[in-house]
Amino acid sequence: MRECRYCGHLFQEENGHQVFCSDHCRNEQHNLYHRISRKKKIEARGYVPVRSHKDFNTIERIQARVNTKSSKILYLGGYTDDKGKIYLQCTDCGYMFASSTKVLRPSKGKTIQCDNCRHILSEIRQREHQEVVFNNMAVRKEQARLSQIQKESEKIKARHKRCRECDKEFYADNPRAMYCSDECRKKFNNRTHDLKRRIKIRENLIDKDISLIKLAKRDNDTCWICKRKVDWCNFETTKEGWYISGKNYPSIDHVIALANGGKHSWENVRLAHCKCNTEKRDKLIGENPSGQLVLFL
């Protein structure tokens, strides 16, 4: 037999460690210890819980608690218990509203705010944001306009050029144009061609004694490509006075083309039909094993 630690009744223990007669006594003893420890903690902190004292929240203490949350809120009344509502008023805009008494509890830590002031503040911030966005859009449009004007001015400046031949300023429709007219272009090209020709003559790259008649006498009026005779009468004269040679009319052909480094000398020139000369272009001619002439790249 053993005495219950909570109620003091005697009971028959089932094992050597049982100290309560029932689960009810064990729970009650546990709740008692909890209440005692909670009371000690409250006394150590120096305040009494709100739930245990209904008259603790006076008007001054409620106003002090509201002021700790927000100094713009004024307490009007309406407090009955910790589960009701209180009526407040904003000192800035005069808006009156109701709030739950749960915000007065220290453990909540919520901030009492005026809905009207928050709405006005959000409208102001939205308006300021729209103004900033509008100003940024206006700035970007102005920058785009200035950049477009700058590009157009650069294009106009690029079109104003100076002729390479007569050194005259002109407006070019084509940005790659370098001459004010076709006449200046022809003059520049002819002068450049003549200068290159004189340089080749000076460097013995061109023999001035070569002519079509002398070459025809040397080659016996025979095309060296197709081995057929040339026709001196194969030409036409237009009404405007232009001279047009035919396919079988003789022409001077370079064995090694000038574009490939060949010289205009007697060793490098041959008589050929205009058609054969055109088909040969700047290629080399050689013989295959059967003795037939073929073109090489």
C-alpha positions as a Markdown table, in Angstrom:
| # | Residue | x | y | z |
|---|---|---|---|---|
| 1 | Met | 0.0 | 0.0 | 0.0 |
| 2 | Arg | 1.2 | 3.6 | -0.7 |
| 3 | Glu | -0.2 | 7.1 | -0.1 |
| 4 | Cys | -1.0 | 9.2 | -3.2 |
| 5 | Arg | 1.3 | 12.2 | -3.5 |
| 6 | Tyr | -1.6 | 14.5 | -4.6 |
| 7 | Cys | -4.8 | 13.5 | -2.8 |
| 8 | Gly | -3.3 | 11.5 | 0.1 |
| 9 | His | -5.5 | 8.4 | -0.4 |
| 10 | Leu | -4.1 | 4.9 | 0.0 |
| 11 | Phe | -3.9 | 2.7 | -3.0 |
| 12 | Gln | -2.4 | -0.6 | -4.1 |
| 13 | Glu | 0.6 | 0.0 | -6.2 |
| 14 | Glu | 1.2 | -2.1 | -9.3 |
| 15 | Asn | 4.9 | -1.5 | -9.4 |
| 16 | Gly | 7.5 | 0.0 | -7.2 |
| 17 | His | 7.6 | 3.4 | -9.1 |
| 18 | Gln | 3.9 | 4.4 | -8.9 |
| 19 | Val | 3.3 | 7.6 | -6.8 |
| 20 | Phe | -0.2 | 8.6 | -7.9 |
| 21 | Cys | -3.4 | 6.7 | -7.5 |
| 22 | Ser | -4.7 | 7.7 | -10.9 |
| 23 | Asp | -3.9 | 9.6 | -14.1 |
| 24 | His | -6.2 | 12.4 | -12.9 |
| 25 | Cys | -4.0 | 13.0 | -9.8 |
| 26 | Arg | -0.9 | 12.9 | -11.9 |
| 27 | Asn | -2.2 | 15.6 | -14.3 |
| 28 | Glu | -3.5 | 17.8 | -11.5 |
| 29 | Gln | -0.1 | 17.7 | -9.8 |
| 30 | His | 1.6 | 18.6 | -13.0 |
| 31 | Asn | -0.7 | 21.6 | -13.6 |
| 32 | Leu | 0.0 | 22.7 | -10.0 |
| 33 | Tyr | 3.7 | 22.7 | -10.6 |
| 34 | His | 3.1 | 24.6 | -13.9 |
| 35 | Arg | 1.0 | 27.3 | -12.1 |
| 36 | Ile | 3.6 | 27.8 | -9.4 |
| 37 | Ser | 6.5 | 28.1 | -11.8 |
| 38 | Arg | 4.5 | 30.6 | -13.9 |
| 39 | Lys | 3.7 | 32.7 | -10.9 |
| 40 | Lys | 7.3 | 32.8 | -9.9 |
| 41 | Lys | 8.3 | 34.0 | -13.4 |
| 42 | Ile | 5.6 | 36.7 | -13.4 |
| 43 | Glu | 6.7 | 38.0 | -10.0 |
| 44 | Ala | 10.3 | 38.0 | -11.2 |
| 45 | Arg | 9.3 | 40.2 | -14.3 |
| 46 | Gly | 7.4 | 42.6 | -12.1 |
| 47 | Tyr | 4.0 | 42.7 | -13.8 |
| 48 | Val | 0.6 | 40.9 | -13.6 |
| 49 | Pro | -0.9 | 39.2 | -16.7 |
| 50 | Val | -3.8 | 40.9 | -18.3 |
| 51 | Arg | -6.0 | 37.9 | -18.3 |
| 52 | Ser | -5.8 | 37.4 | -14.6 |
| 53 | His | -6.8 | 41.1 | -13.8 |
| 54 | Lys | -9.7 | 42.6 | -15.8 |
| 55 | Asp | -9.1 | 46.1 | -14.4 |
| 56 | Phe | -5.4 | 46.2 | -15.4 |
| 57 | Asn | -5.9 | 48.0 | -18.8 |
| 58 | Thr | -7.0 | 51.5 | -17.8 |
| 59 | Ile | -7.4 | 54.4 | -20.2 |
| 60 | Glu | -4.0 | 55.7 | -19.5 |
| 61 | Arg | -2.3 | 52.3 | -20.0 |
| 62 | Ile | -4.2 | 51.7 | -23.2 |
| 63 | Gln | -3.2 | 55.1 | -24.5 |
| 64 | Ala | 0.4 | 54.4 | -23.5 |
| 65 | Arg | 0.3 | 51.0 | -25.3 |
| 66 | Val | -1.2 | 52.7 | -28.4 |
| 67 | Asn | 1.4 | 55.4 | -28.3 |
| 68 | Thr | 4.1 | 52.8 | -28.2 |
| 69 | Lys | 2.7 | 51.4 | -31.5 |
| 70 | Ser | 2.1 | 54.7 | -33.2 |
| 71 | Ser | 2.1 | 58.2 | -31.7 |
| 72 | Lys | -0.5 | 59.4 | -34.3 |
| 73 | Ile | -3.3 | 57.3 | -32.9 |
| 74 | Leu | -5.7 | 58.5 | -30.2 |
| 75 | Tyr | -7.7 | 56.1 | -28.0 |
| 76 | Leu | -11.4 | 57.0 | -27.9 |
| 77 | Gly | -12.8 | 54.2 | -25.8 |
| 78 | Gly | -14.7 | 50.9 | -26.1 |
| 79 | Tyr | -12.4 | 48.6 | -24.1 |
| 80 | Thr | -14.3 | 45.9 | -22.2 |
| 81 | Asp | -12.0 | 42.8 | -22.2 |
| 82 | Asp | -9.1 | 41.3 | -24.0 |
| 83 | Lys | -11.3 | 39.9 | -26.7 |
| 84 | Gly | -13.3 | 42.9 | -27.7 |
| 85 | Lys | -12.7 | 46.0 | -29.8 |
| 86 | Ile | -11.4 | 49.5 | -29.1 |
| 87 | Tyr | -12.2 | 52.7 | -31.0 |
| 88 | Leu | -9.3 | 54.9 | -32.2 |
| 89 | Gln | -8.8 | 58.1 | -34.2 |
| 90 | Cys | -5.9 | 59.3 | -36.4 |
| 91 | Thr | -4.5 | 62.7 | -35.3 |
| 92 | Asp | -3.3 | 63.4 | -38.8 |
| 93 | Cys | -6.4 | 62.9 | -40.9 |
| 94 | Gly | -9.1 | 62.6 | -38.2 |
| 95 | Tyr | -10.2 | 59.2 | -39.5 |
| 96 | Met | -11.9 | 57.1 | -36.8 |
| 97 | Phe | -11.7 | 53.3 | -36.9 |
| 98 | Ala | -12.0 | 50.2 | -34.7 |
| 99 | Ser | -9.3 | 47.7 | -33.9 |
| 100 | Ser | -9.1 | 44.5 | -32.1 |
| 101 | Thr | -7.7 | 44.5 | -28.5 |
| 102 | Lys | -5.2 | 41.8 | -29.5 |
| 103 | Val | -2.9 | 44.5 | -30.7 |
| 104 | Leu | -2.5 | 45.6 | -27.0 |
| 105 | Arg | -0.9 | 42.3 | -26.1 |
| 106 | Pro | 2.9 | 42.7 | -25.7 |
| 107 | Ser | 3.5 | 39.3 | -27.4 |
| 108 | Lys | 1.8 | 40.4 | -30.7 |
| 109 | Gly | 4.1 | 43.3 | -31.6 |
| 110 | Lys | 1.7 | 44.6 | -34.2 |
| 111 | Thr | 1.7 | 48.2 | -35.4 |
| 112 | Ile | -1.5 | 50.2 | -35.3 |
| 113 | Gln | -1.9 | 52.1 | -38.6 |
| 114 | Cys | -4.5 | 54.3 | -40.0 |
| 115 | Asp | -6.1 | 52.8 | -43.1 |
| 116 | Asn | -6.9 | 56.2 | -44.6 |
| 117 | Cys | -3.4 | 57.5 | -44.2 |
| 118 | Arg | -2.0 | 54.3 | -45.7 |
| 119 | His | -4.3 | 54.6 | -48.6 |
| 120 | Ile | -3.4 | 58.3 | -49.1 |
| 121 | Leu | 0.3 | 57.4 | -48.8 |
| 122 | Ser | 0.0 | 54.6 | -51.4 |
| 123 | Glu | -1.7 | 57.0 | -53.8 |
| 124 | Ile | 1.1 | 59.6 | -53.3 |
| 125 | Arg | 3.7 | 57.0 | -53.9 |
| 126 | Gln | 1.9 | 55.7 | -57.0 |
| 127 | Arg | 1.6 | 59.2 | -58.4 |
| 128 | Glu | 5.3 | 59.8 | -57.7 |
| 129 | His | 6.2 | 56.5 | -59.4 |
| 130 | Gln | 4.1 | 57.5 | -62.4 |
| 131 | Glu | 5.8 | 60.9 | -62.6 |
| 132 | Val | 9.3 | 59.2 | -62.4 |
| 133 | Val | 8.3 | 56.8 | -65.2 |
| 134 | Phe | 6.9 | 59.6 | -67.3 |
| 135 | Asn | 10.0 | 61.7 | -66.8 |
| 136 | Asn | 12.2 | 58.7 | -67.7 |
| 137 | Met | 10.2 | 58.1 | -70.8 |
| 138 | Ala | 10.4 | 61.7 | -71.8 |
| 139 | Val | 14.2 | 61.7 | -71.2 |
| 140 | Arg | 14.6 | 58.5 | -73.3 |
| 141 | Lys | 12.5 | 59.9 | -76.1 |
| 142 | Glu | 14.6 | 63.1 | -76.1 |
| 143 | Gln | 17.8 | 61.1 | -76.1 |
| 144 | Ala | 16.5 | 59.0 | -79.0 |
| 145 | Arg | 15.5 | 62.1 | -80.9 |
| 146 | Leu | 18.9 | 63.7 | -80.4 |
| 147 | Ser | 20.7 | 60.5 | -81.4 |
| 148 | Gln | 18.6 | 60.3 | -84.6 |
| 149 | Ile | 19.4 | 64.0 | -85.4 |
| 150 | Gln | 23.1 | 63.3 | -84.8 |
| 151 | Lys | 23.0 | 60.2 | -87.1 |
| 152 | Glu | 21.3 | 62.2 | -89.8 |
| 153 | Ser | 23.8 | 65.0 | -89.5 |
| 154 | Glu | 26.7 | 62.5 | -89.7 |
| 155 | Lys | 25.1 | 61.0 | -92.8 |
| 156 | Ile | 24.8 | 64.4 | -94.4 |
| 157 | Lys | 28.4 | 65.2 | -93.5 |
| 158 | Ala | 29.5 | 61.9 | -95.0 |
| 159 | Arg | 27.6 | 62.7 | -98.2 |
| 160 | His | 29.4 | 66.0 | -98.6 |
| 161 | Lys | 32.7 | 65.0 | -100.3 |
| 162 | Arg | 35.5 | 66.5 | -102.2 |
| 163 | Cys | 36.3 | 65.3 | -105.8 |
| 164 | Arg | 39.6 | 63.5 | -106.2 |
| 165 | Glu | 40.1 | 65.0 | -109.7 |
| 166 | Cys | 39.0 | 68.7 | -109.5 |
| 167 | Asp | 39.0 | 69.1 | -105.7 |
| 168 | Lys | 35.4 | 70.4 | -105.8 |
| 169 | Glu | 32.9 | 69.8 | -103.0 |
| 170 | Phe | 29.7 | 67.9 | -104.0 |
| 171 | Tyr | 26.8 | 66.0 | -102.5 |
| 172 | Ala | 27.0 | 62.3 | -103.3 |
| 173 | Asp | 23.9 | 60.2 | -103.5 |
| 174 | Asn | 26.1 | 57.1 | -103.2 |
| 175 | Pro | 28.3 | 57.1 | -100.1 |
| 176 | Arg | 31.1 | 55.3 | -102.0 |
| 177 | Ala | 31.3 | 58.0 | -104.7 |
| 178 | Met | 34.6 | 59.8 | -105.0 |
| 179 | Tyr | 34.1 | 61.9 | -108.1 |
| 180 | Cys | 31.7 | 64.8 | -108.8 |
| 181 | Ser | 30.9 | 63.5 | -112.4 |
| 182 | Asp | 31.7 | 60.8 | -114.9 |
| 183 | Glu | 34.0 | 63.2 | -116.7 |
| 184 | Cys | 36.2 | 63.6 | -113.6 |
| 185 | Arg | 36.2 | 59.8 | -113.1 |
| 186 | Lys | 37.3 | 59.1 | -116.6 |
| 187 | Lys | 40.1 | 61.8 | -116.4 |
| 188 | Phe | 41.4 | 60.3 | -113.2 |
| 189 | Asn | 41.3 | 56.7 | -114.5 |
| 190 | Asn | 43.0 | 57.7 | -117.8 |
| 191 | Arg | 45.7 | 59.6 | -116.0 |
| 192 | Thr | 46.3 | 56.6 | -113.6 |
| 193 | His | 46.4 | 54.2 | -116.5 |
| 194 | Asp | 48.8 | 56.3 | -118.4 |
| 195 | Leu | 51.0 | 56.6 | -115.3 |
| 196 | Lys | 51.1 | 52.9 | -114.8 |
| 197 | Arg | 51.9 | 52.4 | -118.5 |
| 198 | Arg | 54.8 | 54.8 | -118.3 |
| 199 | Ile | 56.1 | 52.9 | -115.3 |
| 200 | Lys | 55.9 | 49.6 | -117.1 |
| 201 | Ile | 57.7 | 51.1 | -120.1 |
| 202 | Arg | 60.4 | 52.5 | -117.8 |
| 203 | Glu | 60.9 | 49.1 | -116.2 |
| 204 | Asn | 61.0 | 47.4 | -119.7 |
| 205 | Leu | 57.7 | 45.6 | -119.1 |
| 206 | Ile | 56.1 | 47.0 | -122.3 |
| 207 | Asp | 57.7 | 47.0 | -125.8 |
| 208 | Lys | 56.4 | 50.0 | -127.7 |
| 209 | Asp | 57.3 | 48.5 | -131.1 |
| 210 | Ile | 54.6 | 45.8 | -130.9 |
| 211 | Ser | 51.7 | 46.4 | -133.2 |
| 212 | Leu | 48.9 | 44.2 | -134.5 |
| 213 | Ile | 50.1 | 44.4 | -138.2 |
| 214 | Lys | 53.7 | 43.4 | -137.3 |
| 215 | Leu | 52.4 | 40.5 | -135.1 |
| 216 | Ala | 50.2 | 39.3 | -137.9 |
| 217 | Lys | 53.2 | 39.3 | -140.3 |
| 218 | Arg | 55.3 | 37.4 | -137.8 |
| 219 | Asp | 52.6 | 34.7 | -137.1 |
| 220 | Asn | 51.5 | 34.5 | -140.8 |
| 221 | Asp | 47.9 | 35.6 | -140.0 |
| 222 | Thr | 47.3 | 32.4 | -138.0 |
| 223 | Cys | 45.6 | 32.1 | -134.6 |
| 224 | Trp | 48.0 | 30.3 | -132.3 |
| 225 | Ile | 45.1 | 28.8 | -130.3 |
| 226 | Cys | 42.8 | 27.3 | -133.0 |
| 227 | Lys | 45.4 | 27.2 | -135.8 |
| 228 | Arg | 43.1 | 28.9 | -138.3 |
| 229 | Lys | 43.5 | 32.1 | -140.4 |
| 230 | Val | 42.2 | 35.4 | -139.1 |
| 231 | Asp | 39.8 | 37.6 | -141.1 |
| 232 | Trp | 40.7 | 41.3 | -141.4 |
| 233 | Cys | 37.4 | 42.1 | -143.0 |
| 234 | Asn | 35.3 | 40.7 | -140.1 |
| 235 | Phe | 34.2 | 44.1 | -138.5 |
| 236 | Glu | 31.3 | 46.5 | -138.6 |
| 237 | Thr | 31.0 | 50.3 | -138.4 |
| 238 | Thr | 27.8 | 51.8 | -136.8 |
| 239 | Lys | 26.1 | 55.0 | -137.8 |
| 240 | Glu | 27.6 | 56.7 | -134.9 |
| 241 | Gly | 31.1 | 55.8 | -136.2 |
| 242 | Trp | 31.9 | 53.1 | -133.7 |
| 243 | Tyr | 34.2 | 50.3 | -134.9 |
| 244 | Ile | 33.0 | 46.8 | -133.8 |
| 245 | Ser | 35.3 | 43.8 | -134.4 |
| 246 | Gly | 33.9 | 40.3 | -135.2 |
| 247 | Lys | 34.7 | 36.9 | -133.8 |
| 248 | Asn | 37.4 | 36.1 | -136.4 |
| 249 | Tyr | 39.1 | 39.5 | -136.3 |
| 250 | Pro | 42.8 | 39.4 | -135.2 |
| 251 | Ser | 43.9 | 40.5 | -131.7 |
| 252 | Ile | 47.0 | 40.5 | -129.6 |
| 253 | Asp | 47.0 | 37.8 | -126.9 |
| 254 | His | 49.5 | 37.4 | -124.1 |
| 255 | Val | 50.6 | 33.9 | -123.4 |
| 256 | Ile | 51.1 | 34.8 | -119.7 |
| 257 | Ala | 48.4 | 37.4 | -119.0 |
| 258 | Leu | 49.4 | 40.8 | -117.7 |
| 259 | Ala | 47.2 | 40.2 | -114.6 |
| 260 | Asn | 49.4 | 37.2 | -113.8 |
| 261 | Gly | 52.7 | 39.1 | -114.1 |
| 262 | Gly | 53.4 | 38.6 | -117.9 |
| 263 | Lys | 55.2 | 41.2 | -120.0 |
| 264 | His | 54.1 | 43.0 | -123.2 |
| 265 | Ser | 57.1 | 41.8 | -125.1 |
| 266 | Trp | 57.6 | 39.9 | -128.4 |
| 267 | Glu | 58.3 | 36.7 | -126.5 |
| 268 | Asn | 54.9 | 36.8 | -124.7 |
| 269 | Val | 52.5 | 38.0 | -127.4 |
| 270 | Arg | 50.7 | 35.8 | -130.0 |
| 271 | Leu | 48.1 | 36.5 | -132.7 |
| 272 | Ala | 44.6 | 35.1 | -131.9 |
| 273 | His | 41.0 | 35.5 | -132.9 |
| 274 | Cys | 38.9 | 37.9 | -130.8 |
| 275 | Lys | 36.7 | 35.0 | -129.8 |
| 276 | Cys | 39.6 | 32.7 | -128.9 |
| 277 | Asn | 41.3 | 35.6 | -126.9 |
| 278 | Thr | 38.0 | 36.2 | -125.0 |
| 279 | Glu | 37.6 | 32.5 | -124.1 |
| 280 | Lys | 41.2 | 32.2 | -123.0 |
| 281 | Arg | 41.0 | 35.3 | -120.7 |
| 282 | Asp | 43.9 | 35.1 | -118.2 |
| 283 | Lys | 44.3 | 31.3 | -118.2 |
| 284 | Leu | 47.3 | 29.3 | -119.4 |
| 285 | Ile | 47.3 | 27.1 | -122.5 |
| 286 | Gly | 49.1 | 23.8 | -122.6 |
| 287 | Glu | 49.1 | 20.5 | -124.6 |
| 288 | Asn | 47.7 | 17.2 | -123.4 |
| 289 | Pro | 49.4 | 13.9 | -124.3 |
| 290 | Ser | 47.5 | 13.7 | -127.6 |
| 291 | Gly | 48.9 | 17.1 | -128.7 |
| 292 | Gln | 45.6 | 19.1 | -128.3 |
| 293 | Leu | 45.7 | 22.5 | -126.7 |
| 294 | Val | 43.8 | 22.8 | -123.4 |
| 295 | Leu | 43.2 | 25.6 | -120.9 |
| 296 | Phe | 44.6 | 25.5 | -117.4 |
| 297 | Leu | 43.4 | 27.4 | -114.4 |
